Amino acid sequence: RMKCRVHNDFKLVVIADEDTVYKRFPTPLINRLEKHCLNMNTVLSNEGLGITKQLAEWAKKFTGLDSCQYVNSERTRGFSVGDCFIGYQHDTPSSIVFQVMKRLYPNNTEQEINKTTVLSESQSTLLQMTTTDAVLRVKNSVFAENSGQILDDYLALNLCSLEEYLKHNITECNCVDGIVTHYTLATTHCRLMTERDVVQLNKRLSQYLDPEKVIIDVTSLSLQQFQTEQQYVREVQKFLKTFSGNQETNKSYKKILLIQCERGAYDEKLITCARYKTVDELKEWKDKTILECNTNPVNGYLVHVYIVVLVPLFKEAHGVKFSSFCGGDWNTVHIDNICTVDYEELPPLSALIGKQFYELFEESECEQELERKFWKKRLEQCIQPAVSRLIDCNGSEERTLKRTE
């Protein structure tokens, strides 16, 4: 212990997660501190609390099944709000409402709030975190009458694949000059992207854009490849330095950094650290680049930087507390398929809804040879994992092994 003089006006504020306080803080330290429980509900106005309650009820109804034929069914048992909206926690509705209100009413807090608009925007934000499976279940919920509109709203978000999501964001941005940054945390039930997947994604995005006007580059990093924080920061700086000295007039640069993390549900602190360090490095680089551009102006110079943190969540991690909603500058989405498919003729999700599986192999429904090859390969990939999940009533391990082989 060290003794030192402390000013009479000195105040020590310790901010920590509730679980960390109870599990890791020593009891004498907890007893010495004046304790306050802070959550998003304490910073919302009465109007915001009312909208939060409506949003939480909407999420619950979105998940619940209204038809009596599905109640107590084995295939629907255990389907919770957290399974529907990935990373959903008790304070997620209040966090979303707070962010939406801050975005719609940034300066004038005394302005009359349009509750309908705030609720609609909050529902759209929460819809970005849902799974395709949950959207298709809506037809069996209390929202059955509006299931078509909900499905259209979901498809309009372009969350069926990472490629569609990036294309949509690149197309929507209409900036003429300057530096534009986009931050996205994307959860998925898919495997991580390999080097081949990254090359395919870069190739498809380059074909989608005009190479004479746009220069695009996709870089992938894995958090598990770094031993220290400094190593990760150096790689981010290396990614940003590729802009320096490569400024061509009337060229738009679109750089995409994919940050992947294995066991995302168990490494939430590691993901949070990577997000903050990435934002800090990007802001520092942005200020430096703007200063250089003011000194040596480059007309029509536009840089898009997309930071996408990919977090795979596997079914085995069910029950693990994981909060995906970031808030602030970050956009939180759930993308079922992040790996690029090799087949150009893959039908969109909207064309597959309402069809039986056998219809995908019929000649009238699947005229293209590439489609048939895709579904055959997809079926072959699913058979062995599906069979391995079967459990015999008599517990015969020999029969289970033979079936899997």
C-alpha positions as CSV (number, residue, x, y, z in Angstrom):
1,R,0.0,0.0,0.0
2,M,1.1,3.6,-0.7
3,K,0.0,6.6,1.2
4,C,-0.6,9.8,-0.7
5,R,-2.4,13.1,-0.2
6,V,-5.9,13.3,-1.7
7,H,-7.7,16.5,-2.4
8,N,-10.9,17.1,-0.4
9,D,-12.9,17.5,-3.6
10,F,-11.6,14.3,-5.1
11,K,-14.3,12.0,-6.4
12,L,-13.8,8.4,-7.5
13,V,-16.5,7.0,-9.9
14,V,-16.2,3.3,-10.7
15,I,-18.4,2.1,-13.7
16,A,-18.7,-1.7,-14.0
17,D,-21.1,-4.3,-15.2
18,E,-23.4,-5.7,-12.6
19,D,-22.2,-9.3,-13.0
20,T,-18.6,-8.1,-12.7
21,V,-19.3,-6.3,-9.4
22,Y,-21.0,-9.3,-7.8
23,K,-18.5,-11.9,-9.1
24,R,-15.1,-10.2,-9.1
25,F,-15.2,-7.2,-6.8
26,P,-14.1,-7.9,-3.2
27,T,-16.9,-7.4,-0.6
28,P,-15.0,-4.7,1.4
29,L,-14.6,-2.6,-1.8
30,I,-18.3,-2.9,-2.6
31,N,-19.3,-1.9,1.0
32,R,-17.0,1.2,0.8
33,L,-18.6,2.6,-2.3
34,E,-21.9,4.4,-2.7
35,K,-23.8,2.2,-5.1
36,H,-26.2,3.2,-7.9
37,C,-27.8,0.9,-10.5
38,L,-27.8,2.7,-13.9
39,N,-29.7,1.5,-16.9
40,M,-31.2,3.1,-20.0
41,N,-34.7,3.4,-18.3
42,T,-33.3,6.0,-15.9
43,V,-32.3,8.4,-18.7
44,L,-35.5,8.3,-20.7
45,S,-38.4,10.7,-20.4
46,N,-41.9,9.6,-19.7
47,E,-42.7,9.5,-23.4
48,G,-39.6,7.4,-24.0
49,L,-40.6,5.0,-21.3
50,G,-44.0,4.6,-22.8
51,I,-42.5,3.8,-26.2
52,T,-40.1,1.4,-24.6
53,K,-43.0,-0.5,-23.1
54,Q,-44.8,-0.7,-26.4
55,L,-41.6,-1.9,-28.2
56,A,-41.0,-4.6,-25.6
57,E,-44.6,-5.8,-26.0
58,W,-44.2,-5.8,-29.8
59,A,-41.1,-7.9,-29.5
60,K,-42.9,-10.4,-27.3
61,K,-45.8,-10.7,-29.6
62,F,-43.5,-11.0,-32.6
63,T,-42.0,-14.1,-31.0
64,G,-45.2,-15.6,-29.5
65,L,-47.3,-18.1,-31.5
66,D,-51.0,-17.3,-31.5
67,S,-52.5,-20.4,-33.2
68,C,-53.5,-23.1,-30.7
69,Q,-52.2,-25.8,-32.9
70,Y,-48.6,-24.6,-32.3
71,V,-48.9,-24.2,-28.5
72,N,-47.0,-26.8,-26.5
73,S,-45.6,-28.2,-29.8
74,E,-42.2,-29.8,-29.6
75,R,-40.8,-27.8,-32.5
76,T,-41.7,-24.4,-31.0
77,R,-40.9,-25.1,-27.4
78,G,-38.1,-22.9,-26.1
79,F,-38.3,-20.3,-28.8
80,S,-37.7,-17.0,-26.9
81,V,-37.3,-13.4,-27.7
82,G,-33.5,-13.9,-27.5
83,D,-33.8,-16.5,-30.2
84,C,-35.8,-14.2,-32.4
85,F,-33.8,-11.0,-31.9
86,I,-30.1,-11.9,-31.6
87,G,-28.4,-10.3,-28.5
88,Y,-31.7,-9.2,-27.0
89,Q,-31.4,-8.2,-23.4
90,H,-33.8,-6.6,-20.9
91,D,-32.5,-3.1,-21.7
92,T,-32.4,-3.5,-25.5
93,P,-35.8,-1.8,-26.1
94,S,-34.8,1.2,-24.0
95,S,-31.4,1.5,-25.6
96,I,-33.0,1.4,-29.1
97,V,-35.6,4.0,-28.2
98,F,-32.9,6.3,-26.7
99,Q,-30.8,6.1,-29.8
100,V,-33.8,6.7,-32.2
101,M,-34.9,9.7,-30.2
102,K,-31.4,11.1,-30.1
103,R,-31.2,10.7,-33.9
104,L,-34.6,12.2,-34.7
105,Y,-34.4,15.0,-32.1
106,P,-30.7,15.7,-31.7
107,N,-30.8,19.4,-30.6
108,N,-34.3,20.3,-29.3
109,T,-35.2,18.1,-26.4
110,E,-38.3,20.1,-25.6
111,Q,-39.7,19.5,-29.1
112,E,-42.9,17.5,-29.1
113,I,-42.1,13.9,-29.8
114,N,-44.0,12.0,-32.5
115,K,-44.5,8.7,-30.7
116,T,-45.7,6.8,-33.8
117,T,-42.6,7.8,-35.8
118,V,-40.2,6.9,-32.9
119,L,-41.9,3.5,-32.4
120,S,-41.8,2.7,-36.1
121,E,-38.1,3.5,-36.3
122,S,-37.4,1.5,-33.2
123,Q,-39.2,-1.5,-34.6
124,S,-37.2,-1.2,-37.8
125,T,-34.0,-1.1,-35.8
126,L,-35.0,-4.1,-33.8
127,L,-36.0,-5.9,-37.0
128,Q,-32.4,-5.7,-38.2
129,M,-31.4,-8.0,-35.4
130,T,-33.9,-10.8,-36.1
131,T,-33.3,-14.0,-37.9
132,T,-34.9,-15.1,-41.2
133,D,-36.4,-18.1,-39.3
134,A,-38.2,-15.7,-36.9
135,V,-39.6,-13.6,-39.7
136,L,-41.1,-16.6,-41.4
137,R,-42.7,-17.6,-38.1
138,V,-44.6,-14.3,-38.0
139,K,-47.4,-15.8,-40.1
140,N,-48.2,-18.1,-37.0
141,S,-48.1,-15.2,-34.5
142,V,-50.6,-12.5,-33.5
143,F,-49.1,-10.5,-36.4
144,A,-50.4,-13.0,-39.0
145,E,-52.4,-10.3,-40.8
146,N,-49.3,-8.1,-41.2
147,S,-46.9,-10.9,-41.9
148,G,-46.6,-9.9,-45.6
149,Q,-45.7,-6.3,-44.7
150,I,-43.2,-7.4,-42.1
151,L,-41.6,-9.8,-44.6
152,D,-41.4,-7.0,-47.2
153,D,-39.8,-4.6,-44.6
154,Y,-37.3,-7.3,-43.7
155,L,-36.4,-8.1,-47.3
156,A,-35.9,-4.3,-47.9
157,L,-33.1,-4.3,-45.3
158,N,-31.0,-6.6,-47.6
159,L,-29.9,-8.8,-44.7
160,C,-30.1,-12.2,-46.5
161,S,-26.4,-12.2,-47.2
162,L,-23.3,-10.0,-46.4
163,E,-22.9,-9.3,-50.1
164,E,-26.4,-7.9,-50.5
165,Y,-26.0,-5.8,-47.3
166,L,-22.7,-4.2,-48.5
167,K,-24.1,-3.6,-52.0
168,H,-27.1,-1.9,-50.5
169,N,-25.0,0.4,-48.3
170,I,-22.6,1.2,-51.0
171,T,-25.4,2.2,-53.4
172,E,-27.3,4.2,-50.8
173,C,-24.4,6.5,-50.0
174,N,-24.6,9.6,-52.3
175,C,-21.8,11.7,-50.9
176,V,-19.8,13.6,-53.5
177,D,-16.6,14.5,-51.6
178,G,-14.9,13.7,-48.3
179,I,-14.4,10.7,-46.0
180,V,-17.4,8.5,-45.0
181,T,-17.2,5.8,-42.3
182,H,-19.7,3.0,-41.6
183,Y,-19.6,0.8,-38.5
184,T,-21.5,-2.5,-38.4
185,L,-21.6,-5.4,-35.9
186,A,-23.1,-8.4,-37.7
187,T,-24.0,-11.6,-35.9
188,T,-24.5,-14.8,-37.8
189,H,-25.1,-18.5,-37.4
190,C,-22.9,-19.2,-40.3
191,R,-19.2,-20.2,-40.2
192,L,-16.5,-17.6,-40.5
193,M,-15.3,-16.4,-43.8
194,T,-12.2,-18.1,-45.3
195,E,-9.6,-16.4,-47.4
196,R,-11.3,-17.8,-50.5
197,D,-14.6,-16.3,-49.4
198,V,-13.0,-12.9,-49.0
199,V,-11.5,-13.1,-52.5
200,Q,-14.9,-14.0,-53.9
201,L,-16.6,-11.2,-52.1
202,N,-14.0,-8.7,-53.4
203,K,-14.5,-10.0,-56.9
204,R,-18.3,-9.8,-56.8
205,L,-18.3,-6.3,-55.4
206,S,-15.8,-5.1,-58.0
207,Q,-18.0,-6.6,-60.8
208,Y,-21.1,-4.8,-59.3
209,L,-19.4,-1.4,-59.3
210,D,-17.8,0.6,-62.1
211,P,-14.0,-0.1,-62.0
212,E,-13.3,3.2,-63.8
213,K,-15.0,5.2,-61.0
214,V,-14.6,3.0,-58.0
215,I,-11.6,1.2,-56.4
216,I,-12.7,-1.4,-53.9
217,D,-10.7,-3.6,-51.5
218,V,-11.8,-6.1,-48.9
219,T,-9.5,-7.0,-46.0
220,S,-10.2,-9.6,-43.4
221,L,-8.7,-9.9,-39.9
222,S,-9.3,-12.4,-37.1
223,L,-9.1,-11.3,-33.5
224,Q,-7.6,-14.7,-32.5
225,Q,-4.5,-14.0,-34.6
226,F,-3.3,-11.2,-32.3
227,Q,-1.5,-11.8,-29.0
228,T,-1.6,-8.2,-27.9
229,E,-3.7,-5.0,-28.4
230,Q,-0.7,-3.3,-30.0
231,Q,-0.5,-6.0,-32.8
232,Y,-4.2,-5.4,-33.6
233,V,-3.8,-1.6,-33.7
234,R,-0.8,-1.9,-36.1
235,E,-2.8,-4.0,-38.5
236,V,-5.6,-1.4,-38.5
237,Q,-3.1,1.3,-39.1
238,K,-1.7,-0.7,-41.9
239,F,-5.1,-1.0,-43.4
240,L,-5.7,2.7,-43.3
241,K,-2.2,3.6,-44.6
242,T,-3.1,2.0,-48.0
243,F,-5.0,5.2,-48.8
244,S,-1.9,7.5,-48.4
245,G,-0.2,8.4,-51.6
246,N,-2.9,6.6,-53.7
247,Q,-5.3,9.4,-54.3
248,E,-6.6,9.6,-57.9
249,T,-8.9,12.4,-59.0
250,N,-12.6,11.6,-59.5
251,K,-12.0,8.1,-58.0
252,S,-14.1,6.7,-55.2
253,Y,-12.3,4.4,-52.8
254,K,-14.3,1.8,-50.9
255,K,-12.3,0.0,-48.3
256,I,-14.0,-2.8,-46.3
257,L,-12.4,-4.2,-43.2
258,L,-13.9,-7.5,-41.9
259,I,-13.1,-8.2,-38.3
260,Q,-13.9,-11.8,-37.4
261,C,-14.1,-13.3,-34.0
262,E,-14.5,-17.0,-33.2
263,R,-16.6,-17.9,-30.2
264,G,-18.2,-14.5,-30.3
265,A,-20.7,-15.3,-27.5
266,Y,-17.9,-16.0,-25.1
267,D,-15.5,-13.1,-26.2
268,E,-17.8,-10.1,-25.8
269,K,-15.2,-8.1,-24.0
270,L,-12.6,-8.8,-26.7
271,I,-15.1,-7.6,-29.4
272,T,-15.9,-4.5,-27.4
273,C,-12.2,-3.7,-27.0
274,A,-11.6,-4.2,-30.8
275,R,-14.6,-1.9,-31.6
276,Y,-13.3,1.0,-29.5
277,K,-9.7,0.7,-30.7
278,T,-10.9,0.6,-34.3
279,V,-13.0,3.7,-33.9
280,D,-10.2,5.6,-32.2
281,E,-7.7,4.7,-34.9
282,L,-10.2,5.6,-37.7
283,K,-11.0,9.0,-36.1
284,E,-7.3,9.8,-35.7
285,W,-6.6,8.8,-39.3
286,K,-9.6,10.8,-40.6
287,D,-8.5,14.0,-38.9
288,K,-5.0,13.6,-40.2
289,T,-6.3,12.9,-43.8
290,I,-8.7,15.9,-43.7
291,L,-5.8,18.1,-42.6
292,E,-3.6,16.8,-45.5
293,C,-6.5,17.3,-48.0
294,N,-6.9,20.9,-46.8
295,T,-3.2,21.5,-47.4
296,N,-3.2,19.7,-50.8
297,P,-6.7,19.7,-52.1
298,V,-7.9,16.8,-54.2
299,N,-11.1,17.4,-56.1
300,G,-13.7,14.6,-56.1
301,Y,-11.7,12.5,-53.6
302,L,-14.1,10.2,-51.8
303,V,-13.3,7.5,-49.3
304,H,-15.7,5.0,-47.9
305,V,-14.5,2.9,-45.0
306,Y,-16.7,0.0,-43.9
307,I,-15.8,-1.7,-40.6
308,V,-17.8,-4.9,-40.2
309,V,-17.3,-7.0,-37.1
310,L,-18.5,-10.6,-37.8
311,V,-19.6,-12.5,-34.7
312,P,-20.7,-16.1,-35.2
313,L,-23.2,-17.4,-32.6
314,F,-23.7,-21.1,-32.6
315,K,-26.6,-23.0,-31.1
316,E,-24.3,-24.6,-28.5
317,A,-23.9,-21.1,-27.0
318,H,-27.6,-20.9,-26.2
319,G,-28.1,-19.4,-22.7
320,V,-24.8,-17.4,-22.8
321,K,-25.4,-13.8,-22.1
322,F,-24.5,-11.8,-25.2
323,S,-25.6,-8.2,-25.9
324,S,-25.2,-7.4,-29.6
325,F,-26.8,-3.9,-29.7
326,C,-24.0,-1.4,-29.6
327,G,-25.7,2.0,-30.2
328,G,-23.9,5.2,-31.1
329,D,-22.2,5.1,-34.5
330,W,-22.6,1.3,-34.8
331,N,-25.3,-0.4,-36.7
332,T,-26.3,-3.8,-35.4
333,V,-27.6,-6.5,-37.8
334,H,-28.0,-10.2,-38.1
335,I,-27.0,-11.9,-41.4
336,D,-27.8,-15.5,-41.8
337,N,-25.3,-16.0,-44.6
338,I,-22.0,-14.2,-44.7
339,C,-20.2,-16.6,-47.1
340,T,-20.4,-15.8,-50.8
341,V,-22.1,-18.4,-52.9
342,D,-20.4,-19.5,-56.2
343,Y,-23.6,-19.8,-58.1
344,E,-24.9,-16.8,-60.0
345,E,-28.4,-18.2,-60.5
346,L,-29.2,-18.7,-56.8
347,P,-32.9,-17.6,-56.4
348,P,-33.6,-14.9,-53.8
349,L,-35.3,-15.7,-50.5
350,S,-38.5,-14.0,-51.7
351,A,-38.8,-16.6,-54.5
352,L,-38.5,-19.5,-52.1
353,I,-41.0,-18.5,-49.4
354,G,-44.1,-20.7,-49.4
355,K,-42.6,-23.6,-51.4
356,Q,-42.1,-27.1,-50.3
357,F,-38.5,-28.4,-50.3
358,Y,-39.2,-30.9,-53.1
359,E,-40.5,-28.1,-55.4
360,L,-37.0,-26.7,-55.6
361,F,-35.9,-29.8,-57.5
362,E,-38.8,-29.8,-59.9
363,E,-38.0,-28.9,-63.6
364,S,-40.8,-26.2,-63.7
365,E,-39.5,-24.5,-60.5
366,C,-35.8,-24.9,-61.1
367,E,-35.0,-24.6,-64.8
368,Q,-31.4,-23.5,-64.4
369,E,-28.8,-26.3,-64.1
370,L,-26.7,-24.1,-61.7
371,E,-29.7,-23.9,-59.3
372,R,-30.1,-27.7,-59.2
373,K,-26.4,-28.1,-58.6
374,F,-26.6,-25.6,-55.8
375,W,-29.5,-27.3,-54.0
376,K,-28.0,-30.7,-54.5
377,K,-24.8,-29.6,-52.9
378,R,-26.6,-27.8,-50.1
379,L,-28.7,-30.9,-49.4
380,E,-25.5,-33.1,-49.2
381,Q,-23.9,-30.6,-46.8
382,C,-26.9,-30.7,-44.5
383,I,-27.6,-34.5,-44.4
384,Q,-24.7,-35.6,-42.2
385,P,-25.0,-32.8,-39.5
386,A,-28.8,-33.4,-39.4
387,V,-28.4,-37.2,-39.0
388,S,-25.8,-36.7,-36.3
389,R,-28.3,-34.9,-34.2
390,L,-30.7,-37.8,-34.1
391,I,-30.9,-39.7,-30.8
392,D,-32.0,-43.3,-30.6
393,C,-34.5,-44.1,-27.8
394,N,-32.5,-47.2,-26.8
395,G,-29.2,-45.4,-26.8
396,S,-27.5,-47.5,-29.4
397,E,-24.2,-45.9,-30.2
398,E,-23.4,-48.4,-32.9
399,R,-26.6,-47.6,-34.8
400,T,-25.9,-43.8,-34.5
401,L,-22.4,-44.2,-35.8
402,K,-23.5,-46.4,-38.7
403,R,-26.3,-43.9,-39.6
404,T,-23.8,-41.0,-39.6
405,E,-21.3,-42.8,-41.8
